[in-house]
Amino acid sequence: MLTGGCHCGAIRYEITGEAINHMLCHCKDCQRASGAPMVGWVMVPDTQLTVTGEPAIYASSETAQRYFCIQCGTSLFYSNPEFMPDRVDIQSATLDEPGAIAPQAHVQTAERIGWMARAHELPEHERFATGD
């Protein structure tokens, strides 16, 4: 079982069973909704997700809904019954152990921000860089 939740703890969730996949999405919709260049999504059958608390729901298209915490703003879930019936995507960074499921692929790379293709080549700092 995997667990997770929002930043403030008002919403918690549990996932039972195996994940269907873990994808890193680069679509413009995910970029805009998250404020990030890409979003990791763990897909599970919707019957395997139990949520405690009341996420707010935003209809991000005619068929898709995004779920988030109204208290702290954390994006949590995505559903689209037309495109992925009986499935729900869970933002993998909201898992208590986000490293528990390795991503399998990048998707929607046609909309990837150009510099993301080489982001792994940038210098790395274990903590916040002071700019020195």
ChimeraX attribute file (.defattr): number of C-alpha atoms within 10 A of each C-alpha:
attribute: neighborCount
match mode: 1-to-1
recipient: residues
	/A:1	8
	/A:2	17
	/A:3	17
	/A:4	22
	/A:5	23
	/A:6	23
	/A:7	15
	/A:8	12
	/A:9	13
	/A:10	15
	/A:11	21
	/A:12	21
	/A:13	19
	/A:14	15
	/A:15	20
	/A:16	14
	/A:17	12
	/A:18	13
	/A:19	15
	/A:20	13
	/A:21	15
	/A:22	21
	/A:23	21
	/A:24	19
	/A:25	21
	/A:26	22
	/A:27	18
	/A:28	19
	/A:29	14
	/A:30	19
	/A:31	17
	/A:32	11
	/A:33	13
	/A:34	16
	/A:35	11
	/A:36	11
	/A:37	18
	/A:38	24
	/A:39	21
	/A:40	23
	/A:41	22
	/A:42	22
	/A:43	22
	/A:44	21
	/A:45	18
	/A:46	14
	/A:47	12
	/A:48	15
	/A:49	18
	/A:50	12
	/A:51	14
	/A:52	12
	/A:53	12
	/A:54	13
	/A:55	22
	/A:56	15
	/A:57	15
	/A:58	13
	/A:59	13
	/A:60	15
	/A:61	10
	/A:62	8
	/A:63	11
	/A:64	16
	/A:65	17
	/A:66	21
	/A:67	20
	/A:68	20
	/A:69	21
	/A:70	15
	/A:71	14
	/A:72	13
	/A:73	15
	/A:74	19
	/A:75	22
	/A:76	26
	/A:77	20
	/A:78	23
	/A:79	21
	/A:80	19
	/A:81	13
	/A:82	10
	/A:83	10
	/A:84	13
	/A:85	11
	/A:86	13
	/A:87	19
	/A:88	22
	/A:89	25
	/A:90	26
	/A:91	24
	/A:92	25
	/A:93	18
	/A:94	21
	/A:95	22
	/A:96	15
	/A:97	12
	/A:98	16
	/A:99	10
	/A:100	10
	/A:101	15
	/A:102	13
	/A:103	15
	/A:104	10
	/A:105	11
	/A:106	15
	/A:107	16
	/A:108	14
	/A:109	16
	/A:110	10
	/A:111	15
	/A:112	18
	/A:113	14
	/A:114	11
	/A:115	9
	/A:116	13
	/A:117	10
	/A:118	8
	/A:119	9
	/A:120	9
	/A:121	8
	/A:122	7
	/A:123	6
	/A:124	9
	/A:125	8
	/A:126	5
	/A:127	6
	/A:128	7
	/A:129	8
	/A:130	6
	/A:131	4
	/A:132	3
